[in-house]
Structure formats: structure tokens, C-alpha cells
Amino acid sequence: MTTAPLFYETLEFHEMLPLDVRFGPDIVVQVWDRDVFSSNTPRALLRFPLTKCHVLASEGSKIPSPSWENLTSIGAEPISSQILMSAALIRKRDLSERLGRSECIIPQMRQAWVEITCVGVRQLKAHRLRAPQEPCVRIDVPAPNDRGNCFRTQPSSVPSGRNANFLERKVMAIDMPENPLYAPNLDLRVYDARVGISAGLHKRLLGASSIDLSSKLPWNSEAFVAPQTELFSGSDVWQQEKERNEESHLRTQSELLGSGLSQWTIKYPGDAGLQFRERLDSNHEDDYDEFECDVEHLELERHSPDALSSMPGDSGTGAFDPMILSGLPMIHEDVIFREKQIQFAEKFPLDEDITPFPEMINASSTSTEYSTLLGSQASYKLSELPISFPSQWAAAEYIEGREWWTKQGGRELENHLKTKPFETYKLFRGKFHPNASKSTLRCVGVFKGILRVLETNPSCEKEPFFPLQILSSAIYTVRLYIIRGSNLQPVNGNSADPYLRVKLGTDIQDSRSSHCTRTLKPEFYETFEFRTVIPGPSLLKVQVRDWNRFYPVHEIIGQTEIDLEDRWFHYGWQKLDRLKPIEIRSLHKDTSPIIQGQLHLWLEIRPEAEAHREPPVELHGPKKQKFELRIVCWKSRDVPFDMGDYFAEFWIGDSRKQKTDVHWRCRNGQASWNWRIKIPIELPLDSPEKGRLMLQLWDQDVIKWNEVIGDTQVDLYRWFLKAANEGRQKRDIWAQHRFE
């Protein structure tokens, strides 16, 4: 019984054909299913046109190499089956001419050993509303002339039927072809050994998979994949993008040096936080690869060490880690300043004595012009001043030692671990149909194990490749610490009330009672603790849901999944110190390829005895502090109107707008107010955008509506950071800003 049979037979047809084969009939190939107790059933069909046949000069000519041809159903509907075959035409003098016996097409074989380490099955789904009880696995390796081999594992229900452990190792000696093209497929089936009164007579098929062994052959130099080298999803893409980012940065710097812009480093704004996930469907992979790499390339460029080192002080990301934030809009003054830089460099490319646009330095958000009451002025950049700005709101003790991965621009920790300790093969059930609405084929679980094809008997090895003693079951405590979310995509409207829902096996925990309100950058500070068996239920699902008071089902914003076994049995994970690093995990949704946001978290797996000695870390955010922003607005100058009735308006974040009195009939654009404004604020701020002081200059009109003359922004976010960390209630900032 197999879904990948080996025939190695030659069929001959002696027929009269037209000289022009285009007008000849097709070769019809049918695949049948033999049944001992009932009639045979046709399963697949292939129509092979004569135009694809090779024409041989004589019967002794070399047989053409076979190729994989797609099969269809008997009704000519596409299916996911293929057949390896070739066809040739040999011209005869007459129809009665006899040809010699065709040569044997069995390829040259060599003895090999197949070693299969069965860890278990995970996330098995119910079959006809009946949950799996005691699954077992049957593995068949076909060979020519029915010399294949097979074996079954013992039925297991430990720790549960849906996540059963087998922990068996089997070695089979079998003949394998020298040419990888003829490599057989390994058939893997999962049955339920206990099905009530029908036990022993009929076992339910829970799922099946077919594994191509061509990439497992060690003599296949072109496509051989060594054991335990299966990459986590996206880790190789991340590494390629990182290398591409470094090359692009060096190329940009060289272009700037060649164009005479060596005095200034120009960096352009990145994307707004939208990223596209990797498509698993090969039909759409090419359509998305180019765009996906471009978007994530911009994201990595913003988080690269070179880009971060050129930024003065804090980049404005909120609590704890300013290095990791995506999707912040560029400050308007920065964009204007860079445009002016480019225009000036094009106008004066060779004049080194000209000071580059001093009047524009004040428009930069990274520079501040300090002045005294006497009117003397001096321009300084914040990076040139002897002032140190903190990079976070509060120094949390549990953050220290966990930031090294995110500071390197890392995201999911799988990008650091790179490879999986086990191989995973999806189990399927149903029938494929090109129309998705009619297709019943679906994934019903996962098989975990290690599959090797060896040229020597593995029993002669001094040490087993993967000792089964390591897989002995034990009770562990899993602790998940979630700090915050960022760049969440709202389900309805332009905001959300997010909360967390975490599931491991049948254990579900959530933070519905402490959901955040009206935010897309929630500060969670939640700790989830689970008690589980490893190996066992290993998939930890973390969902972010939108709380809804009036709707019974809270919609999913996005989710991320962490495989605990792939971490605990990974050498790289065990090599990490006790302080596991913070990672940024992307949230996905089945109905959309767009990343739905990120979660900042870290994961700990501890033996139960060790977890009793060490209590979980208490997560807490920065302490709320109340401050008051005091502004003294003295005067204006160089307003481009002969006469007007001027007043200034100020606000920051969501605060109430406040304005000065009106200077009536002001001449020459020199209004004088001497007005003090006080704005109460509470630190820390929710986002860097709320740390910008907005200024507007207005012309009062008694009869008609007021007209705005100009506006500008003052970025005070770094000063708020400094005030909150030092706990000082007073910080003087003398600044003069130009209205644009």
C-alpha cells in the first residue's frame, strides 16, 4: 500500500501512425487502484501527445530521460499527482517487423540505510467529530520489485491523543538509486489504534504525508539537505536582507562622497510600518518576493547600527528601547531640512567656504538656536551640546541584559537560532480540487522527527545522532512576559481596545479584564505562566484581540506562534544565559498577508523544581509623573505683512489649545506679547508625536474668520525624557523658531 509506487516497466505498442505526428492520437495513461475484494478503480489519467515523444534512430538507441508529468482525474480535472515517464517513437519497415526485447530500465542501485527518529505527532485534529485516542504511525519506503520496507510505532496517548509522543528510533536497510531523479517517496500515515468496537478490524486514517527522499541522499551533491538544518520560517530571508542592507548603505555613502555631499550624511524616510509576510504558496511566491524585500529592507535600514549611531540622543520610541520602533512618521522639519541640504549641495558643489544655509539650521528638529535676553544668538546642534539625553523613560531592572538581540536589529528569536532541532512534516486529509470551494484537502496535524539516509549502518556509530534519552518527558514551567505591542492594525475604525489571549494545549489564559483602551500601541506588562510536559503540547499561541462590550466574539487583531520544543531542544537556546533576550514578534492573520503589528516579549522555560525557587519577574511600566510646561512668548519679527492683528496659539499632544492676547495694529511684523502659557502634562508620554509643541501665528479679524500666517513645531520629547529621569520640575529651554 503506497501513494508513490515504483513500476520500472516498458510498454510497447505496434501501430500505424501518420507521418506528421501532430495528427496522431494521444497516448493515454491511466492509474488504477487494485482491490482484492471488489472491482478495481481508476484514479488518475494522463494524455501524452505524440509531439512530446522522442524519435529514436533504432531500437538500440539510448532511452530518453524521463520527466515528471502532471496527472488529472478521470474527469480531466487537475489533481496534485504526477508520474515519472518518457515515451519514444521507433520507425519500422512494416507493421509485422519484430523488435528485440527492451532493456531493463531499473536504475543502478546502491545499499543505504534509512534512520527514522519518531518524536511524535502534534495538533492532530478530530476525525468525524471524534478526537484521536491512541495514534500510531506507519512508515513505508518503497523499492523496486516490492522489496521495500515498513514499520509501525507503538500506539501512544501520552501526554494526550492530540499530542502523542512515540520516542522511537528505527533503522531500515534498503536499496536506493544512484540517480536522485529516481529517489522514492517515503509514505507516512497516522492511524488511530483505538476506535471502539472496530479496534483491530479497521483503523481510522487521521492524516498522511509523502516525503521526497531525493534531498536526503548524501550522494546528491546538488540538492542534499543535511539533518537538523531546516530553517525557521524567514530566518534565511532576514539574513539576506541584512546583508543587502549593508551593501546598500555602503553604496549610498559612496554615491554621496562622489556627489560632493561628504560633509553631511543624508538618510531618507522609510516606510510606515507595513510589511508583507512570506507566502507559503509557491504560485504566489515570485509575485511578493521583490516587494517584500524592498519593504523590509527599508525597515532594516532604519534599525541598522549605522543609522542609529547617527541619531542624536533618543529616537523617540517610548519606554525601554528606542532602537526598535517601526512606522513613526518623519518629522516635518527633518524632511524640509534634508531637501534644503540637497538643493544647497547642487547649487554650490565645490565651494567649501560657504556655510551651508545657516538660516535653515533652526528648521531642523535636531538643532536648537539658543538666545539670550540681550539678543545675542548662537547656533548649536543638540549633539554638539554637553548635554546627555536618556534613551528610555525609566530604567527597569528586568530589561538590563535582555536588549542585546533587539539592539542588533533582531526581531523573532528564530532569526538568531536559524535551524530547527527537529524536522516537521504536515499531515493532510481530504481530496484536492482546483476549485477551493470544492477541495476537502486540509492540514490536520504535524509529524515531528529526524529522517536520515546513510551510506553506512548507523548502528556502527559510536554515539547516536540524536540520543533518545534527551527526549525523556518532564514537567516544565513556561513563563511568557509581554511588555507591549506596537503598530497594531485596527479591525474596525481607527483604534482598538486590545487584550491578550495565550493558549498552550488545552490551557487558555487572557487579560480581558485589564484590556487597554483606544490605542494601537498598548503597554501590556502581562505575565503568563503555564505548566506543561516537554516533549508534549508545544505550540504556544499568542493572540491580540479587540475587546468589544456589545459583541460576544472579540475579533482577532493578529497572532504569533512559538514552538517550545524547537527552543528547549535547540543547542543555541540552551547556550543562551539565564536572561533570555527580548524579541519582537510579528502578528499575522490568516485572512491577510500584511503584518498586523508587533509584540515585544521574552520567553522562559524552566524545570518545575527550579521555577518554584525563582518567582516570576514583576513587570511594571514607568511611574506616572505630573509636570507643567511653561512657555514665555515675547515677540515676533519679520512677519511678511505691513500691518496686522497678531496672536500666537500653543498646544502639545492632546492638550487644550492656549493663545496669547492680540497685538492690535502691529506694524513691520514685530508683535510684542510678553505672555506666559502653562500646559500641564503627564509623563511618560504614550508616543513621541505627543512630545511636539505646536505653534501657530494668527491674524485676528473682527468681521471675518481669522487667518493663519504660519506654524511650526518644537520637538521636546528628549527634554521630557530628561526631566522624567532626573525628576526635576524645572528645565529651561531658550529657543527661537521660524514659522514656515
C-alpha positions in Angstrom: 0.0 0.0 0.0 1.6 3.2 -1.2 0.8 6.5 -2.8 4.2 6.6 -4.6 4.5 3.2 -6.4 7.6 2.1 -8.4 6.9 0.3 -11.7 10.0 0.4 -13.8 8.2 -1.2 -16.8 8.3 -0.7 -20.5 5.1 -1.0 -22.6 5.2 -1.4 -26.4 2.6 -0.5 -28.9 2.9 -1.5 -32.6 0.6 0.8 -34.5 0.3 2.6 -37.8 0.8 6.3 -37.3 0.6 9.3 -39.7 3.9 10.7 -40.9 3.0 14.1 -39.3 2.7 13.1 -35.6 0.6 16.3 -35.0 -2.3 14.4 -36.5 -1.7 11.3 -34.5 -3.6 10.2 -31.4 -2.6 10.8 -27.8 -1.0 8.2 -25.6 -3.5 7.6 -22.8 -2.1 6.5 -19.4 -4.4 5.5 -16.6 -3.5 4.8 -13.0 -5.8 2.2 -11.3 -6.3 1.1 -7.7 -6.3 -2.6 -7.3 -8.7 -4.1 -4.8 -8.7 -7.7 -3.8 -12.3 -7.9 -2.6 -14.0 -5.6 -5.1 -13.5 -4.2 -8.6 -10.5 -2.1 -9.4 -11.0 1.7 -9.5 -9.4 4.2 -11.9 -7.7 7.0 -10.1 -5.8 9.2 -12.5 -5.3 10.0 -16.2 -2.7 11.4 -18.5 -3.0 12.3 -22.2 0.5 12.4 -23.6 0.7 13.8 -27.2 3.0 12.2 -29.8 4.7 15.5 -30.4 6.4 15.2 -27.0 7.8 11.8 -27.8 11.5 11.4 -28.7 12.2 9.9 -32.1 14.9 7.1 -31.9 17.0 6.2 -34.9 16.9 2.5 -34.0 15.8 0.2 -31.2 19.3 0.2 -29.8 19.4 3.9 -29.3 19.7 5.4 -25.8 16.4 5.6 -23.9 15.4 9.2 -23.3 15.5 10.5 -19.7 12.1 10.6 -18.0 10.4 13.7 -16.7 7.5 14.4 -14.3 4.1 14.8 -15.9 1.0 16.1 -14.2 -1.9 13.7 -13.9 -5.6 14.6 -14.0 -8.6 12.9 -12.6 -10.7 10.6 -14.8 -12.9 13.5 -15.4 -9.9 15.6 -16.7 -9.8 17.8 -13.6 -6.4 18.9 -12.2 -5.1 16.9 -9.2 -1.9 17.1 -7.3 -0.4 13.8 -8.6 2.5 13.3 -11.1 4.0 10.4 -12.9 7.6 9.9 -14.0 7.8 8.6 -17.5 9.2 9.1 -21.0 8.0 8.0 -24.5 9.8 7.3 -27.7 8.9 6.5 -31.4 10.9 3.9 -33.4 10.2 3.7 -37.1 9.6 0.2 -38.5 9.8 -1.1 -42.1 6.4 -2.7 -41.7 3.9 -3.5 -39.0 4.9 -7.1 -38.7 8.6 -6.4 -38.1 9.7 -7.7 -34.7 11.9 -5.7 -32.4 14.3 -7.0 -29.8 13.5 -7.2 -26.1 13.6 -3.8 -24.5 16.4 -3.3 -21.9 15.7 -3.1 -18.2 15.0 0.5 -17.0 15.6 -0.2 -13.3 18.3 2.4 -12.4 21.6 1.5 -10.8 21.1 0.9 -7.1 23.2 1.0 -4.0 22.6 -0.2 -0.5 21.7 2.5 2.0 20.2 2.8 5.5 17.2 4.9 6.4 17.1 6.0 10.0 13.9 7.5 11.3 13.7 9.1 14.8 10.0 9.5 15.6 9.4 12.2 18.2 5.6 12.4 18.0 2.6 14.0 16.4 1.3 17.4 17.3 -2.0 19.2 17.0 -4.0 16.3 15.5 -7.5 17.3 14.6 -10.6 15.3 15.2 -11.9 12.9 12.5 -15.7 12.9 12.1 -16.2 14.6 15.4 -14.1 12.0 17.3 -10.9 13.1 18.9 -7.7 11.0 18.4 -7.3 8.4 21.2 -4.1 6.4 20.6 -2.4 7.4 17.3 0.3 5.3 15.8 2.5 6.0 12.7 3.1 3.6 9.8 6.1 4.4 7.5 6.6 2.8 4.1 9.7 3.1 2.0 9.1 1.5 -1.5 11.7 -0.2 -3.6 11.8 -2.0 -7.0 10.2 -5.4 -7.2 8.3 -4.9 -3.9 11.5 -5.1 -1.8 10.6 -2.0 0.2 10.3 -1.9 4.0 7.9 -0.6 6.5 7.4 -0.3 10.2 4.8 0.9 12.8 5.3 2.7 16.0 3.5 1.6 19.2 0.2 3.4 19.8 0.6 6.2 22.3 -1.7 8.6 24.2 1.0 10.3 26.3 0.6 13.1 27.1 -2.6 13.2 25.0 -4.1 11.8 21.9 -3.7 15.1 20.0 -0.1 15.5 21.0 1.2 11.9 21.3 4.9 11.0 21.9 6.4 7.9 20.3 10.1 8.4 21.1 11.2 5.5 18.8 14.2 5.0 16.5 14.1 2.7 13.5 16.8 1.7 11.0 15.9 0.0 7.7 18.3 -1.3 5.1 17.1 -0.6 1.6 18.3 -0.2 -2.0 18.4 3.4 -3.2 19.0 4.6 -6.8 22.3 6.3 -7.6 20.4 9.0 -9.7 18.4 11.2 -7.3 15.8 11.6 -10.1 14.6 8.1 -9.3 14.6 8.5 -5.5 11.4 7.1 -3.9 8.9 8.9 -1.7 8.5 7.9 1.9 4.8 7.3 2.8 3.9 8.4 6.3 0.4 7.6 7.7 -1.1 8.3 11.1 -3.8 5.9 12.3 -6.0 5.8 15.4 -5.4 2.4 17.0 -8.4 2.6 19.3 -11.7 3.2 17.7 -14.2 1.4 20.0 -15.8 -1.8 18.8 -13.9 -1.7 15.5 -10.5 -1.9 17.1 -8.3 -4.4 15.3 -10.5 -4.5 12.2 -10.3 -1.0 10.8 -8.2 1.8 12.0 -9.1 5.3 11.1 -6.6 7.2 8.9 -6.1 10.5 10.7 -3.6 12.0 8.2 -0.9 11.2 5.7 2.2 12.8 4.1 4.6 11.9 1.3 8.3 12.8 1.8 10.6 13.1 -1.2 13.9 11.4 -0.3 15.9 12.9 -3.1 17.1 15.8 -0.9 18.1 13.2 1.8 20.6 11.3 -0.3 24.1 12.2 0.8 25.4 11.5 -2.7 23.1 14.1 -4.2 25.6 16.9 -4.3 23.2 19.4 -5.8 20.2 19.2 -3.5 21.3 17.4 -0.4 20.0 18.9 2.9 21.8 17.7 6.0 19.7 16.7 9.0 18.9 19.4 11.6 19.4 22.2 9.0 15.8 23.0 8.3 15.5 26.8 8.7 12.9 28.6 10.7 10.5 30.5 8.5 12.1 33.7 7.4 15.5 33.3 9.1 17.4 33.0 5.8 15.4 35.8 4.3 16.2 38.0 7.2 19.9 37.3 6.8 19.9 38.1 3.1 18.1 41.3 3.7 20.6 42.3 6.4 23.5 41.7 4.0 21.7 43.6 1.3 21.1 46.5 3.7 24.8 46.7 4.5 25.7 46.7 0.8 23.1 49.4 0.0 24.4 51.6 2.9 27.9 51.4 1.6 26.8 52.1 -2.0 24.8 55.1 -0.8 27.7 56.5 1.1 30.0 56.2 -1.9 27.4 58.0 -4.1 27.2 60.8 -1.6 31.0 61.2 -1.5 31.1 61.2 -5.3 28.5 64.0 -5.5 30.2 66.4 -3.1 27.9 65.7 -0.1 30.6 64.2 2.1 30.1 66.9 4.8 26.5 65.8 5.5 25.0 62.3 5.9 21.6 62.2 4.2 19.1 59.5 5.2 15.7 59.2 3.7 12.5 58.3 5.5 11.4 54.7 5.5 8.1 53.0 5.2 5.1 53.5 7.6 5.4 50.1 9.2 3.6 47.9 6.6 5.3 44.6 5.9 4.3 41.6 3.9 4.7 38.1 5.3 6.4 35.3 3.4 3.9 33.4 1.2 3.8 29.6 1.5 2.0 29.2 -1.8 4.6 28.7 -4.5 2.3 30.1 -7.1 2.4 33.5 -5.5 5.9 33.5 -4.1 7.5 35.3 -7.0 4.8 37.9 -7.0 5.6 39.1 -3.5 9.3 38.4 -3.0 10.5 41.6 -4.7 8.1 43.9 -3.0 8.5 42.2 0.4 12.3 42.5 0.3 12.1 46.2 -0.6 9.7 47.0 2.3 11.6 45.0 4.9 14.9 46.4 3.5 13.8 49.9 4.4 12.7 48.6 7.8 16.2 47.1 8.5 17.9 50.2 7.2 16.1 52.3 9.8 17.2 49.9 12.6 20.7 49.3 11.4 23.6 50.3 13.8 24.9 52.9 11.4 21.6 54.6 11.2 21.1 54.5 14.9 24.6 55.8 15.7 23.9 58.9 13.6 20.8 59.9 15.5 21.4 62.3 18.4 20.0 61.0 21.6 16.7 59.2 21.7 14.9 58.4 18.5 11.5 58.7 20.4 10.0 55.3 20.9 8.5 55.4 24.4 9.6 53.1 27.2 12.7 50.9 27.4 14.1 50.5 23.9 14.2 53.4 21.4 16.1 51.2 18.9 13.1 49.2 18.0 10.2 51.1 16.5 8.7 51.0 13.1 6.1 53.1 11.4 6.8 56.5 13.0 6.2 59.4 10.6 9.1 61.6 9.7 9.3 64.9 11.5 8.2 67.6 9.0 11.2 69.8 9.8 13.6 67.0 9.1 12.2 66.5 5.6 12.4 70.2 4.8 16.0 70.4 6.2 17.2 67.5 4.1 15.6 68.9 1.0 17.4 72.2 1.6 20.6 70.3 2.1 20.3 68.6 -1.3 19.3 71.9 -3.0 22.3 73.7 -1.5 24.7 70.9 -2.4 23.5 71.1 -6.0 23.9 74.9 -6.1 27.4 75.1 -4.5 29.0 71.7 -5.1 32.6 72.9 -5.0 32.6 76.0 -2.7 33.8 74.8 0.7 34.0 78.2 2.2 30.2 78.8 2.1 28.5 78.0 5.4 25.5 75.8 4.4 22.3 77.8 4.9 22.6 79.0 8.5 19.1 80.3 8.4 17.8 76.8 7.8 19.6 75.2 10.8 16.8 76.5 13.0 14.2 74.5 11.0 15.9 71.2 11.9 14.2 69.2 14.7 17.7 68.1 15.8 19.0 71.6 16.4 18.0 74.4 18.7 19.0 78.1 18.5 19.8 79.5 21.9 19.4 83.2 22.5 19.8 85.5 25.5 17.7 88.3 26.6 20.2 90.7 25.2 19.6 89.5 21.6 23.0 87.7 21.0 22.5 84.4 19.1 24.5 81.3 18.7 23.5 78.1 16.8 24.2 74.7 18.3 23.1 71.2 17.5 21.9 69.1 20.3 24.6 66.6 19.6 27.2 69.4 20.0 26.0 70.5 23.4 27.4 69.0 26.6 24.0 67.5 27.5 23.3 63.8 27.8 19.8 62.6 26.9 18.4 59.3 28.3 17.0 56.8 25.8 14.1 55.5 27.9 11.6 56.7 30.4 12.7 54.6 33.3 15.5 52.2 33.9 13.7 48.9 34.6 15.9 46.3 36.2 14.4 43.4 34.3 15.3 44.9 31.0 19.1 45.0 31.7 20.9 42.2 29.9 18.0 41.4 27.6 18.3 44.1 25.0 21.3 42.7 23.1 19.2 41.0 20.4 17.0 44.0 19.7 19.9 46.4 19.7 21.3 44.3 16.8 18.2 44.9 14.8 16.8 41.4 15.6 13.1 40.6 15.6 12.0 37.0 16.2 14.5 34.9 18.1 14.2 32.2 15.4 16.4 34.5 13.2 19.1 34.0 15.8 18.6 30.3 16.3 18.3 29.8 12.5 17.8 26.0 12.3 15.2 23.6 13.9 16.3 20.7 16.1 13.6 18.5 14.5 12.1 18.1 11.1 8.4 18.8 10.7 6.1 17.3 8.1 2.5 18.4 7.7 -0.2 15.7 7.7 -3.1 16.1 5.3 -6.5 14.6 4.8 -9.1 15.0 2.1 -9.0 15.4 -1.7 -7.6 18.2 -3.7 -9.7 20.2 -6.2 -8.7 23.2 -8.2 -11.8 24.9 -7.0 -11.1 25.9 -3.4 -14.8 25.7 -2.5 -14.9 22.0 -3.6 -11.5 21.0 -2.2 -11.5 19.0 1.0 -7.8 18.8 1.4 -6.6 20.3 4.7 -3.8 20.1 7.2 -4.8 18.0 10.2 -1.6 17.9 12.2 2.2 17.8 12.2 4.7 14.9 12.5 8.0 15.6 14.3 11.1 13.6 13.9 14.5 13.3 12.2 14.9 11.4 8.9 18.4 10.4 7.6 19.6 8.4 4.6 23.1 7.0 5.3 25.7 5.1 3.2 26.9 3.2 6.3 24.9 1.4 9.0 24.1 3.9 11.8 24.3 1.1 14.3 28.1 1.3 14.0 28.2 4.9 15.1 29.8 5.4 18.5 27.2 7.9 19.6 23.6 8.2 18.2 22.9 11.2 16.1 20.1 12.3 18.5 20.1 10.4 21.8 16.6 9.4 22.8 17.5 9.9 26.5 17.3 13.7 25.9 13.7 13.3 24.9 12.6 11.9 28.3 9.3 13.6 29.3 9.4 16.0 32.3 7.3 18.8 33.7 8.3 22.3 32.9 7.1 25.8 33.7 6.7 28.2 30.8 6.6 31.9 31.5 5.7 34.4 28.9 6.5 38.1 29.6 4.8 40.5 27.2 5.9 44.2 27.6 3.9 46.0 24.9 2.5 46.0 21.4 3.3 48.4 18.5 1.8 49.3 15.1 -1.4 47.3 15.6 -3.8 47.3 12.7 -7.3 48.2 13.8 -10.1 45.8 13.0 -12.8 48.4 12.9 -12.4 52.2 12.8 -9.0 53.8 13.6 -8.4 52.4 17.1 -8.8 49.3 19.2 -9.2 48.0 22.7 -6.5 45.3 22.6 -6.0 42.5 25.1 -4.0 39.2 25.1 -5.1 35.6 24.8 -2.5 32.9 25.2 -3.1 29.2 24.6 -0.9 26.2 25.2 -2.5 22.8 24.6 -5.9 23.0 26.3 -4.8 25.7 28.8 -6.1 29.2 27.9 -5.3 32.4 29.7 -6.3 36.0 28.8 -6.1 39.6 30.1 -9.6 40.5 29.0 -10.4 42.2 32.4 -7.4 44.5 32.0 -7.8 45.4 28.4 -6.2 48.6 27.0 -8.5 51.3 25.7 -8.4 53.2 22.4 -4.7 52.6 21.5 -2.7 50.9 18.8 0.5 50.9 20.9 -0.7 49.2 24.1 1.5 48.8 27.2 0.6 45.4 28.4 3.1 44.4 31.1 1.5 41.0 31.4 3.0 37.7 32.6 1.5 34.3 31.7 2.6 31.1 33.4 1.9 27.5 32.2 2.7 24.1 33.5 3.3 21.6 30.7 5.1 18.4 29.7 8.0 18.5 27.2 8.0 16.8 24.8 4.3 17.3 24.5 1.9 20.1 23.6 4.5 22.5 22.2 2.7 25.2 20.2 2.3 28.4 22.3 -0.3 30.7 20.5 -0.3 34.4 21.5 -3.3 36.3 20.2 -4.1 40.0 20.4 -7.8 40.6 20.3 -10.0 43.7 20.1 -12.3 43.8 23.1 -15.9 44.7 22.3 -18.5 45.3 25.0 -21.6 44.7 22.8 -20.3 41.8 20.6 -19.9 38.4 22.1 -16.9 37.4 19.9 -13.9 39.6 20.2 -12.1 39.8 16.8 -8.5 38.8 16.4 -6.1 41.6 15.5 -3.2 39.2 14.9 -1.4 36.2 16.4 2.1 34.7 16.7 3.2 31.1 17.5 6.2 29.8 19.4 7.2 26.1 19.3 8.5 25.3 22.8 10.2 22.0 21.7 12.1 23.8 18.9 13.5 26.1 21.6 14.1 23.7 24.5 15.9 21.1 22.5 17.9 23.6 20.5 21.6 23.9 21.3 21.5 27.7 20.7 18.7 28.2 23.2 20.5 26.2 25.9 23.6 28.2 25.1 21.9 31.5 26.0 22.3 32.7 29.5 19.5 32.7 32.1 18.4 36.2 30.9 16.6 35.3 27.8 16.6 38.1 25.3 13.7 40.3 24.3 12.3 39.6 20.9 9.9 41.5 18.6 7.4 39.0 17.1 5.2 40.0 14.2 1.5 39.4 14.3 -0.2 37.6 11.4 -3.8 36.9 10.4 -4.9 34.1 8.0 -7.1 36.4 6.0 -4.4 39.0 5.2 -0.7 38.8 4.1 0.0 42.1 5.9 1.7 42.0 9.2 -0.8 43.2 11.8 1.7 44.6 14.3 4.4 43.5 16.7 4.7 42.2 20.3 7.7 42.9 22.5 8.2 39.9 24.7 10.5 37.3 26.1 10.0 33.6 26.9 11.4 31.4 29.7 11.3 27.6 30.0 12.3 26.3 33.5 12.1 22.9 35.1 9.4 22.7 37.7 11.7 22.5 40.7 13.7 25.5 39.5 10.6 27.5 38.8 9.5 27.0 42.5 12.7 28.6 43.7 12.5 31.6 41.4 9.3 33.6 41.3 8.3 35.3 38.0 9.6 38.7 37.2 7.2 41.5 38.1 6.5 43.7 35.0 5.6 47.3 35.5 5.7 50.4 33.4 7.4 53.7 34.2 5.8 55.6 37.1 3.4 58.4 36.1 4.7 61.9 36.9 2.9 65.2 36.6 4.8 68.1 35.1 4.0 71.6 33.8 5.3 73.0 30.6 5.8 76.8 30.9 6.2 78.9 27.8 7.0 82.6 27.7 6.2 84.2 24.3 7.9 87.6 24.0 7.6 88.8 20.4 7.7 88.1 16.7 9.8 89.5 13.9 10.0 89.5 10.1 6.3 88.7 9.6 5.7 89.4 5.9 2.8 91.9 6.4 2.8 95.7 6.8 0.1 95.6 9.4 -2.0 93.1 11.2 -3.6 92.0 14.5 -1.4 89.1 15.6 -1.7 86.4 18.3 0.0 83.1 18.8 -1.5 79.7 19.7 0.2 76.8 21.5 -0.7 73.2 22.3 1.1 69.9 22.8 -0.3 66.4 22.2 -4.0 66.3 23.1 -3.8 69.3 25.5 -6.2 72.2 25.3 -5.1 75.0 22.9 -4.0 78.2 24.6 -3.2 81.6 23.0 -1.7 84.9 23.7 -3.5 88.2 23.7 -3.9 90.1 20.4 -1.3 92.7 19.4 -3.6 95.1 17.5 -2.4 97.1 14.5 1.1 95.7 14.7 3.5 97.3 12.1 6.6 95.8 10.4 5.8 92.3 11.7 7.2 92.9 15.1 4.4 91.9 17.5 5.1 92.0 21.3 3.1 89.9 23.8 5.3 89.1 26.8 2.8 86.3 27.6 3.2 83.3 29.7 1.4 80.0 29.0 1.3 76.9 31.3 0.4 73.5 29.9 0.0 70.6 32.3 1.4 67.2 31.1 1.8 63.7 32.5 4.9 61.7 31.8 5.7 59.3 30.3 4.0 60.1 27.0 2.2 57.5 25.0 4.1 58.3 21.8 6.8 60.6 20.6 4.3 62.6 18.5 2.7 63.8 21.7 6.0 65.4 22.7 5.9 68.0 19.9 5.0 71.6 20.9 2.7 73.0 18.1 2.9 76.8 17.4 0.7 78.8 15.1 0.7 82.6 14.3 -2.7 84.0 13.5 -4.1 87.3 12.2 -7.2 88.3 14.1 -10.2 89.5 12.1 -13.2 91.0 13.8 -15.6 90.8 11.0 -14.5 87.7 9.1 -12.7 84.5 10.1 -9.1 84.5 11.5 -6.3 83.7 9.1 -3.3 81.5 9.9 0.0 83.1 8.9 2.3 80.2 9.7 3.0 77.3 12.0 6.0 75.3 13.3 6.8 72.5 15.7 9.3 72.2 18.5 10.3 68.6 19.4 10.6 68.5 23.2 10.5 64.7 23.5 14.1 64.4 24.5 13.7 67.1 27.1 10.7 65.3 28.6 12.8 62.1 28.8 15.5 64.0 30.7 13.0 65.7 33.0 11.3 62.4 33.8 14.6 60.6 34.5 16.1 63.3 36.7 12.8 64.0 38.5 13.4 67.7 38.1 10.4 70.0 37.9 12.3 72.8 36.1 14.3 72.8 32.8 14.9 76.0 31.0 14.9 75.9 27.2 15.6 79.1 25.3 14.6 78.7 21.7 13.6 80.7 18.8 11.7 79.1 15.9 10.8 80.3 12.5 7.2 79.9 11.2 7.0 78.1 7.8 
